Amino acid sequence: MRKEYDFSKSKKNPYLKKLKKPITIRVDVDTIGYFKSLSDKTGIPYQNLINLYLAECASKHKKIDLSWK
């Protein structure tokens, strides 16, 4: 390793805006089970699947029906 590195010609990280922020949420056991079984079938980690689903909902501005029957 060098003692010093020259970063004068470095570029900003182009993926900086796409970084993920860790959060803590409470999710039903059945919901986690659904995404974990989907993960087993697709090979995609279940947390990524949940993120993909939420990102799709956000991009399509999906609204939830909160009317109780």
Backbone as a printed PyTorch tensor [residue, N CA C, xyz], in Angstrom:
tensor([[[  0.8320,  -1.1930,   0.0000],
         [  0.0000,   0.0000,   0.0000],
         [  0.8690,   1.2470,   0.0000]],

        [[  0.3470,   2.2520,  -0.6220],
         [  1.0550,   3.5240,  -0.6190],
         [  0.7990,   4.2630,   0.6840]],

        [[  1.7010,   5.1650,   0.9980],
         [  1.4890,   5.9770,   2.2020],
         [  0.4320,   7.0430,   1.9390]],

        [[  0.3700,   7.5410,   0.7000],
         [ -0.6120,   8.5670,   0.3420],
         [ -1.1630,   8.2700,  -1.0440]],

        [[ -2.4000,   8.6720,  -1.2590],
         [ -3.0440,   8.5020,  -2.5550],
         [ -3.4710,   9.8610,  -3.0810]],

        [[ -3.4770,   9.9840,  -4.4050],
         [ -3.8640,  11.2430,  -5.0480],
         [ -5.3180,  11.1170,  -5.5370]],

        [[ -6.1980,  11.8500,  -4.9020],
         [ -7.6100,  11.8310,  -5.2900],
         [ -8.0200,  13.0880,  -6.0510]],

        [[ -7.0580,  13.8600,  -6.5290],
         [ -7.3690,  15.1230,  -7.1940],
         [ -8.1460,  14.9170,  -8.5060]],

        [[ -8.0030,  13.7630,  -9.1490],
         [ -8.7000,  13.4990, -10.4060],
         [ -9.8620,  12.5230, -10.2180]],

        [[-10.2660,  12.3340,  -8.9840],
         [-11.3560,  11.3890,  -8.7270],
         [-12.7050,  11.9950,  -9.1110]],

        [[-13.6930,  11.1230,  -9.3260],
         [-15.0370,  11.5520,  -9.6990],
         [-16.0000,  11.2030,  -8.5680]],

        [[-17.0890,  11.9690,  -8.5010],
         [-18.1040,  11.6650,  -7.5080],
         [-18.7650,  10.3440,  -7.8570]],

        [[-19.2350,   9.6600,  -6.8550],
         [-19.9270,   8.3850,  -7.0510],
         [-21.2400,   8.6340,  -7.7960]],

        [[-21.3960,   8.0810,  -9.0150],
         [-22.6310,   8.3200,  -9.7750],
         [-23.8410,   7.6070,  -9.1680]],

        [[-23.6100,   6.6720,  -8.2840],
         [-24.7020,   5.9200,  -7.6680],
         [-25.0800,   6.4640,  -6.2950]],

        [[-24.5310,   7.6020,  -5.9270],
         [-24.7600,   8.1650,  -4.6060],
         [-26.2400,   8.3930,  -4.3260]],

        [[-26.9950,   8.8210,  -5.3350],
         [-28.4210,   9.0770,  -5.1480],
         [-29.2130,   7.7880,  -4.9640]],

        [[-28.6650,   6.6630,  -5.3790],
         [-29.3710,   5.3990,  -5.2990],
         [-28.9950,   4.5750,  -4.0720]],

        [[-28.2430,   5.1690,  -3.1630],
         [-27.8650,   4.4440,  -1.9640],
         [-29.0990,   4.1250,  -1.1410]],

        [[-29.0480,   3.0400,  -0.4280],
         [-30.1760,   2.6230,   0.3930],
         [-29.9540,   3.0660,   1.8290]],

        [[-31.0440,   3.4060,   2.4800],
         [-30.9840,   3.8210,   3.8730],
         [-31.5700,   2.7200,   4.7390]],

        [[-30.8100,   2.2470,   5.7060],
         [-31.3510,   1.2040,   6.5740],
         [-32.4290,   1.7720,   7.5000]],

        [[-33.5460,   1.0420,   7.5960],
         [-34.6390,   1.4330,   8.4810],
         [-35.1040,   0.2010,   9.2410]],

        [[-35.9040,   0.4290,  10.2450],
         [-36.5100,  -0.6680,  10.9830],
         [-38.0220,  -0.5240,  10.8630]],

        [[-38.6800,  -1.5710,  10.3670],
         [-40.1380,  -1.5750,  10.2910],
         [-40.6550,  -2.8930,  10.8270]],

        [[-41.8870,  -2.8870,  11.2430],
         [-42.5190,  -4.1010,  11.7260],
         [-43.3880,  -4.6570,  10.6000]],

        [[-43.1190,  -5.9020,  10.2190],
         [-43.8170,  -6.5420,   9.1120],
         [-44.4010,  -7.8600,   9.6180]],

        [[-45.6300,  -8.1550,   9.2020],
         [-46.2780,  -9.3980,   9.6100],
         [-45.4440, -10.6110,   9.2130]],

        [[-45.5090, -11.6380,  10.0370],
         [-44.7780, -12.8760,   9.7870],
         [-45.1960, -13.4900,   8.4520]],

        [[-46.4900, -13.4650,   8.1430],
         [-46.9740, -14.0200,   6.8780],
         [-46.4130, -13.2670,   5.6690]],

        [[-46.2910, -11.9570,   5.8120],
         [-45.7610, -11.1410,   4.7120],
         [-44.2940, -11.4740,   4.4710]],

        [[-43.5340, -11.5750,   5.5430],
         [-42.1170, -11.9500,   5.4100],
         [-42.0040, -13.3410,   4.8050]],

        [[-42.8590, -14.2470,   5.2480],
         [-42.8560, -15.6100,   4.7010],
         [-43.1250, -15.6150,   3.2090]],

        [[-44.0650, -14.7770,   2.7670],
         [-44.3760, -14.6800,   1.3340],
         [-43.1380, -14.2550,   0.5440]],

        [[-42.4890, -13.1910,   1.0110],
         [-41.3160, -12.6940,   0.2850],
         [-40.1370, -13.6570,   0.3730]],

        [[-40.0140, -14.3800,   1.4820],
         [-38.9370, -15.3690,   1.5930],
         [-39.1720, -16.5390,   0.6490]],

        [[-40.4390, -16.9730,   0.5050],
         [-40.7170, -18.0700,  -0.4390],
         [-40.4980, -17.5950,  -1.8780]],

        [[-40.8490, -16.3430,  -2.1450],
         [-40.5930, -15.7680,  -3.4660],
         [-39.0890, -15.6740,  -3.7090]],

        [[-38.3520, -15.3820,  -2.6620],
         [-36.9010, -15.3000,  -2.7470],
         [-36.2960, -16.6510,  -3.1160]],

        [[-36.8210, -17.7200,  -2.5090],
         [-36.3270, -19.0660,  -2.8150],
         [-36.5480, -19.4210,  -4.2830]],

        [[-37.6770, -18.9630,  -4.8400],
         [-38.0110, -19.2790,  -6.2380],
         [-37.1960, -18.4510,  -7.2230]],

        [[-36.9220, -17.1800,  -6.8630],
         [-36.2630, -16.2790,  -7.8090],
         [-34.7550, -16.1750,  -7.6110]],

        [[-34.2880, -16.4890,  -6.3940],
         [-32.8670, -16.3300,  -6.1100],
         [-32.4940, -14.9010,  -5.7440]],

        [[-33.4950, -14.0370,  -5.6010],
         [-33.2640, -12.6450,  -5.2130],
         [-33.5130, -12.5380,  -3.7110]],

        [[-32.6160, -11.9170,  -2.9520],
         [-32.8290, -11.7940,  -1.5130],
         [-34.1720, -11.1360,  -1.1960]],

        [[-34.8420, -11.6280,  -0.1530],
         [-36.1940, -11.1680,   0.1380],
         [-36.2550,  -9.6740,   0.4490]],

        [[-35.2050,  -9.1160,   1.0520],
         [-35.2030,  -7.6780,   1.3260],
         [-35.1610,  -6.8780,   0.0270]],

        [[-34.4370,  -7.3750,  -0.9580],
         [-34.4090,  -6.7180,  -2.2710],
         [-35.7820,  -6.7960,  -2.9290]],

        [[-36.4560,  -7.9380,  -2.7870],
         [-37.7940,  -8.0840,  -3.3620],
         [-38.7720,  -7.0970,  -2.7300]],

        [[-38.7070,  -6.9580,  -1.4230],
         [-39.5810,  -5.9980,  -0.7450],
         [-39.2720,  -4.5880,  -1.2380]],

        [[-37.9910,  -4.2600,  -1.3640],
         [-37.6020,  -2.9390,  -1.8580],
         [-38.0900,  -2.7160,  -3.2860]],

        [[-37.9540,  -3.7340,  -4.1350],
         [-38.4180,  -3.6070,  -5.5190],
         [-39.9250,  -3.3550,  -5.5730]],

        [[-40.6780,  -4.0880,  -4.7460],
         [-42.1270,  -3.9170,  -4.7190],
         [-42.5080,  -2.5160,  -4.2270]],

        [[-41.8810,  -2.0680,  -3.1510],
         [-42.1860,  -0.7340,  -2.6280],
         [-41.7760,   0.3630,  -3.6150]],

        [[-40.6410,   0.1680,  -4.2920],
         [-40.1980,   1.1510,  -5.2880],
         [-41.1860,   1.2320,  -6.4440]],

        [[-41.7320,   0.0840,  -6.8620],
         [-42.7290,   0.0810,  -7.9340],
         [-43.9980,   0.8050,  -7.4890]],

        [[-44.4330,   0.5380,  -6.2660],
         [-45.6190,   1.2220,  -5.7370],
         [-45.3970,   2.7370,  -5.7170]],

        [[-44.2200,   3.1540,  -5.2750],
         [-43.9180,   4.5800,  -5.1920],
         [-43.8380,   5.2190,  -6.5730]],

        [[-43.2310,   4.5250,  -7.5200],
         [-43.0770,   5.1140,  -8.8620],
         [-44.4110,   5.2310,  -9.5950]],

        [[-45.3500,   4.3310,  -9.2710],
         [-46.6790,   4.3710,  -9.9010],
         [-47.6910,   5.1400,  -9.0610]],

        [[-47.2370,   5.7090,  -7.9490],
         [-48.0970,   6.4670,  -7.0410],
         [-49.3370,   5.6720,  -6.6440]],

        [[-49.1360,   4.4060,  -6.3230],
         [-50.2590,   3.5520,  -5.9220],
         [-50.8270,   4.0310,  -4.6010]],

        [[-52.1290,   4.0030,  -4.5080],
         [-52.8210,   4.3770,  -3.2850],
         [-53.4150,   3.1370,  -2.6500]],

        [[-53.4270,   3.1040,  -1.3280],
         [-53.9710,   1.9690,  -0.6140],
         [-55.4450,   2.2420,  -0.3050]],

        [[-56.2810,   1.2250,  -0.3990],
         [-57.6950,   1.3460,  -0.0660],
         [-57.8490,   1.0870,   1.4260]],

        [[-58.1450,   2.1170,   2.1760],
         [-58.2500,   1.9940,   3.6220],
         [-59.6910,   1.8970,   4.1030]],

        [[-60.6200,   1.6170,   3.2130],
         [-62.0030,   1.5020,   3.6450],
         [-62.2210,   0.1320,   4.2600]],

        [[-62.7600,   0.1110,   5.4650],
         [-62.9750,  -1.1270,   6.1970],
         [-64.3710,  -1.6350,   5.9050]],

        [[-64.4830,  -2.9310,   5.7060],
         [-65.7900,  -3.5140,   5.3810],
         [-66.2520,  -4.4480,   6.4500]]])
